[in-house]
Amino acid sequence: MSPTSPTTSPAPTAFFGHGSVTFLGAGPGDPGLLTLRAVEALAGADVLIAEPEVLEVVRCHARAGVSTPELTIVDEASTTAVVPVLRDATNLVMEAARGGKRVVRAVTGDPGLDGNAGQEMLACAAEGIPFEVVPGVATAVGVPAYAGVPLRDAQGTDVRFVDARTADDRCWTEVGASDGTVVVSTSLDAVAAAAGELVAAGRKPDTPLTVTIGGTTTRQRTWTATLGTIAQVFKQGKILPSPEGHRPVIAVVGERSAPAQRDQLAWFESKPLFGWRVLVPRTKEQAASLSDQLRSYGAVPHEVPTIAVEPPRTPQQMERAVKGLVTGRYEWIAFTSVNAVKAVREKFEEYGLDARAFAGIKVAAVGEQTAAALVDFGVKPDLVPSGEQSAAGLLEDWPPYDPVFDPIDRVFLPRADIATETLVAGLIELGWEVDDVTAYRTVRASPPPADTREAIKGGGFDAVLFTSSSTVRNLVGIAGKPHNVTVIACIGPATAKTAEEHGLRVDVLSPEPSVHKLAEALADFGLRRRAAALEAGDPVTRPSERRPGARRRRTT
């Protein structure tokens, strides 16, 4: 019998009518830092009690309908000290657990190092409520890693962790007498005071210091200075005074975390599109893999649908084709979009059919997203382009009709009400007969919310990706023309021409008609832009920071 891993064991078993509690570390902010065990625990939660800073990070992994009691700040004055008094989390946890619920209590960072989860654990223990702890990436460890500041080197220097908000004179004296690395949790407007405490306790004023705000998120920003110069750096850079001075930061102090190292190790903030707000004029379903790719470059994608999908005006053609599919009229069915899969699936369900109706029929998908939609339907496609994910890529791999091996010579092509001449002509050239059927219509989507429209027209976005001429026309039609500081990236010459006809300056042109190549081209543009700024000795800014009245900030 193979041993069971403790990380794959179920949540603690309830007893005496009680539920159970999982104290879970959600990490410093990057959703990707959640552990596998954390995701597993969230999926089984009946009640999710999370600190406001990490609620959105964890809620997406919980099941639909999970209860999320709000932890509200009841003492506004305490926010200035970054110790907001929340609605009593212990009572919320205990009340839910007493009711037999599986409770997940999510905290920023790690339950054992960040916050006061220990008190809530003691309360559970006192009442005999079973609980478990799922460690998370501690803020004081994760933030320096994302800032490119190693806490230890080959010599194995000591590392001390200090919370400046609760540190007493003895604590400052001890870390001041040490030559090890000190990781200080504090607020932006209290950094200079913490630096002064360290100098007063014996650390040299020229000791290197890095300060990071918004760590592990695309709002991250890091400053380098020394204990003696940090106040001046903040004043000259107009960082302080600021209404955001209460925001938490992580400061790393020590000779072995020198700023010179950060120039080489700042992997996160040096991503080519770091912090860029990129407008993607597609639905969330269409843009899923594209948005993931943009995030890998450090961008913050914002999907805005420019088209809506409606049934065809005359459904009889589609009905005949689906009946022909069942009766053996076709050798192949080719799906050129996720919407085509959805249209056929809905028609199947209308007739009481399921994926078994595809038995004996070869299925082609134009790309990975369309293939994934088919798999979700219960159909594994026989053909997906090995190269470019487009109609042309599909034709590259499509076999010619062979009367010996192909008993039927007909292809069913469910599509939008937009012509697909390239694919139809290519299939005919390969010897196939094609039933080109309108499965759905595309119409202009409703306008996005007012704040999104204002951001588009006012320069709030750093870039916009246009994946077709229709996305240009529709976006301008429903939301207005993007501001002239916004970088315009187009998938091909035809799309670029349409953009220019609408008065837009095209900055980036994809080398191939592929959304992923388009994202790569935008990342390359961002990389070259960053390199030019550094070479000129200028600060690295986002395009949106060039608009009139824009504030130089990465902390919102």
Residue, then its C-alpha position, 0 to 999 in steps of 0.5 A: m500500500s502506497p503512503t498517503s500524502p498529507t496534502t491530499s487528505p480531506a479537510p478535518t472531519a467534523f464531530f459533535g455536530h461542529g463543522s471544521v475550519t481551514f486557516l489558509g494563507a493566500g500569499p502577498g497578492d499574486p493569485g498564482l502563488l496560491t498552493l494546490r492544497a489551498v485551491e483544493a480547500l477553497a473548492g470544498a468551502d461552505v463559508l469563505i471568510a477572507e481579508p478584503e485584500v485577498l478576497e478576489v484572489v481566493r473567491c474564484h476558486a470557491r464553488a458558486g454560491v459559497s457564503t462570504p461574510e464581509l469583514t468590515i472596518v469598524d475603526e477608520a482611524s486605525t487605517t492610518a496605522v495599517v492595523p484596521v479593526l475588522r468585524d470580529a473574525t473569530n466570532l464569524v469563524m466560530e458561528a459558521a463552524r458551530g453550524g456544521k459548515r466547512v469554513v475557510r479563513a483566508v489571510t494575506g500572506d501566511p497564517g503563522l507569520d502574517g496577521n493574528a490567525g493564532q487567536e482564532m486557532l486557539a478559539c477553535a481548539a478551546e471549543g474542540i472544533p477541528f481545524e487545519v492550517v494551509p501555509g501560504v507564501a509569507t509577505a515578508v518572503g514573497v515580496p522581496a523575491y518579486a522585487g529581485v532582492p535575495l534575503r541570503d547569499a552564499q555566506g548565509t547571512d542572518v535574516r531578521f523579520v521586524d514588524a515596525r508597527t509593534a516593534d519595541d526598543r529592545c527589538w530595534t536594539e537587537v537588529g541594530a546590533s546585527d549585521g544581518t539582513v532585516v526585513v521590515s514590515t511597515s507603511l510607506d509614510a513610516v519607512a523613514a522613521a523605521a530607517g531612523e530607528l535602525v541608524a539610532a540602534g547602530r546600523k550605518p546610514d549608508t546601509p543599502l535599503t529597498v522599499t517595495i509597495g504593491g508587492t507581487t502584483t502589477r501595481q508593484r513599485t520598488w525604490t532603492a536608497t540607503l537608511g540615511t537617504i530614503a527620506q530624501v528620495f521620497k521627498q525628491g520623487k514626490i512619493l510623500p506626502s501622499p494620501e496613500g502613505h498608509r499603504p503597507v510596504i516591505a523594506v529590506v535592509g542590508e549590505r547583501s541586498a545591495p541596489a546594484q544586485r537589483d539591477q540584474l535580479a529585478w525580474f518581475e518589474s522588468k517584464p516587457l509590459f509590466g503594469w500596462r492596462v491592455l484593452v482586448p476587444r473580445t469576450k472573456e471566453q474568446a480572450a482567455s488564452l490571449s489574456d493569460q499570455l498578456r499576463s505573462y508579460g506583466a500586463v493587466p488585460h481588460e476584455v471588452p466584447t465588441i460583438a454579440v452572438e444571435p441565432p440566424r434569421t432563417p434557421q431552416q438551413m441549420e436544421r437541415a444540416v444537423k439532420g444531415l449530420v445524423t443521417g450520414r450526409y457528411e464525412w467532415i464537420a469543421f468548426t472555425s470558432v467557439n461560437a460555432v461549437k456553441a451553436v451546433r451544441e444548442k441545436f443538438e440539445e434542442y433535438g435531444l441529441d448529444a456528442r454521440a451523434f458525431a460517431g463516424i464523422k471526422v471533426a476539425a477545429v480551427g485552433e486550441q480554444t475551439a478544440a477545447a470547446l469541443v472537448d467540453f462537449g464530449v468530442k475530441p477533434d480529429l484535426v487541429p492545425s499543427g501550425e498557424q491557428s487560422a483557416a489557412g493553417l487548417l487548410e495546410d493540414w486538411p487531407p485531399y478527398d480520396p474516393v477510395f478511403d473517403p466514402i462521402d465527399r461532403v463537409f459541413l461548415p457551420r459559421a457566422d454570417i460573415a463569409t469564409e471564402t478562403l476555407v470554402a475555396g480551399l476545401i473545394e480545391l482539395g476535392w471536397e463539396v462544402d455545405d457552408v451554413t450560417a449557424y449564428r449571426t454576429v452583431r455589435a455589442s452593447p457599449p461597455p460601462a461608462d468608466t471603461r468608455e472614459a478610460i478608452k477615450g481619455g488615455g487610461f489604457d496603455a494599449v489596445l489589440f485589434t484582431s480584425s477590422s470589425t473589432v476596430r469599427n465596433l469598438v469605435g462605434i460602441a466606446g469611442k476612439p482610443h486616446n492618441v497616447t494608447v499604443i495601437a496593435c493590429i493583427g494584419p495589414a487589413t486591420a491596420k488600414t481600417a484603424e488608420e481610416h478611423g484616425l488611429r496611429v498604428d504602432v505595432l503590426s503582427p508578423e503573422p495573422s495570429v493573436h498570440k503573435l500579435a501579443e508577442a509583437l506588443a511585448d517586443f514593442g514594450l521591451r524596446r521602449r523600456a530599453a530606450a528609456l533606460e539607455a537615455g537615463d529616463p524613468v520607465t513609464r507606461p504610455s498612459e502616463r504620458r497623457p496630460g494630467a496623468r500621475r506617475r504612479r504604479t500603486t493603484 
